[in-house]
Amino acid sequence: LAPVIDPQGIVWCLGASADSPLNAYDSAGKLLFSTLGWLSQADHVAFSISREGGRLAILLNYEGQLRLYVAAIQRDEKGVPVALSVPVRIGKSEQLASSVAWIDETTVASIARSSAAVTYPVYLQVGGQVKKLSPVALAESVVASGVSAASYVLDSSQELRILRSLTWINIASDILAIHFAG
């Protein structure tokens, strides 16, 4: 999976297989933290570190069923990760398909799939509401800089779209990945 750099400059790495630990490295490549624990229960599909570096969101594949979990990242007095909290599952009512990205302090964005195989972005508030956005054909990832900010979706044909009112507008082609910096 693609690595993530948090605001403290720590590089987080996680492989796709269930036996791959979550590792955190400093900018020189020194391993600071490694954990597998509850992450070993299923294959890893995607993960995200919140903008301030305090929370992990991870999409796990349990024999074909994707489940989204969030957990706090516990750090020592120097800001070095030392543990993950017990995870909380969010988005239980949605059939998640791919992607995970923090969009604010309490909301994670993902891509869901309807029973008719239509993909659409969802905003999942930890312990709260689910907001479904307009469908996007073959959506793969979604990002936003906040719940009220513009939403962007990347589809499988590498088309980048922005949500305007209820319509997704193509704004760029040949895009490989999307991400908002912390």
Secondary structure as the mmCIF struct_conf table of DSSP 4:
data_model
#
loop_
_struct_conf.conf_type_id
_struct_conf.id
_struct_conf.beg_label_comp_id
_struct_conf.beg_label_asym_id
_struct_conf.beg_label_seq_id
_struct_conf.end_label_comp_id
_struct_conf.end_label_asym_id
_struct_conf.end_label_seq_id
STRN STRN1 VAL A 4 ILE A 5
TURN_TY1_P TURN_TY1_P1 PRO A 7 GLN A 8
BEND BEND1 GLY A 9 GLY A 9
HELX_LH_PP_P HELX_LH_PP_P1 ILE A 10 ILE A 10
STRN STRN2 VAL A 11 LEU A 14
BEND BEND2 ALA A 16 SER A 17
TURN_TY1_P TURN_TY1_P2 ALA A 18 ASP A 19
HELX_LH_PP_P HELX_LH_PP_P2 SER A 20 PRO A 21
STRN STRN3 LEU A 22 TYR A 25
TURN_TY1_P TURN_TY1_P3 SER A 27 ALA A 28
STRN STRN4 LEU A 31 THR A 35
HELX_RH_3T_P HELX_RH_3T_P1 GLY A 37 GLN A 41
BEND BEND3 ALA A 42 ALA A 42
STRN STRN5 ASP A 43 ILE A 49
TURN_TY1_P TURN_TY1_P4 ARG A 51 GLU A 52
BEND BEND4 GLY A 53 GLY A 53
STRN STRN6 ARG A 55 TYR A 62
TURN_TY1_P TURN_TY1_P5 GLU A 63 GLY A 64
STRN STRN7 GLN A 65 ARG A 75
TURN_TY1_P TURN_TY1_P6 GLU A 77 LYS A 78
BEND BEND5 GLY A 79 GLY A 79
STRN STRN8 PRO A 81 LEU A 84
STRN STRN9 VAL A 88 ILE A 90
TURN_TY1_P TURN_TY1_P7 LYS A 92 SER A 93
BEND BEND6 GLU A 94 GLU A 94
STRN STRN10 LEU A 96 TRP A 102
BEND BEND7 ASP A 104 THR A 106
STRN STRN11 THR A 107 ARG A 113
TURN_TY1_P TURN_TY1_P8 SER A 115 ALA A 116
BEND BEND8 ALA A 117 ALA A 117
STRN STRN12 THR A 119 GLN A 125
TURN_TY1_P TURN_TY1_P9 VAL A 126 GLY A 127
BEND BEND9 GLY A 128 GLY A 128
STRN STRN13 VAL A 130 LYS A 132
HELX_LH_PP_P HELX_LH_PP_P3 LEU A 133 PRO A 135
TURN_TY1_P TURN_TY1_P10 ALA A 137 LEU A 138
STRN STRN14 ALA A 139 ALA A 144
BEND BEND10 SER A 145 GLY A 146
TURN_TY1_P TURN_TY1_P11 VAL A 147 SER A 148
BEND BEND11 ALA A 149 ALA A 149
HELX_LH_PP_P HELX_LH_PP_P4 ALA A 150 ALA A 150
STRN STRN15 SER A 151 ASP A 155
TURN_TY1_P TURN_TY1_P12 SER A 156 SER A 157
BEND BEND12 GLN A 158 GLN A 158
STRN STRN16 LEU A 160 ARG A 164
TURN_TY1_P TURN_TY1_P13 SER A 165 LEU A 166
STRN STRN17 THR A 167 ALA A 172
BEND BEND13 SER A 173 ASP A 174
#
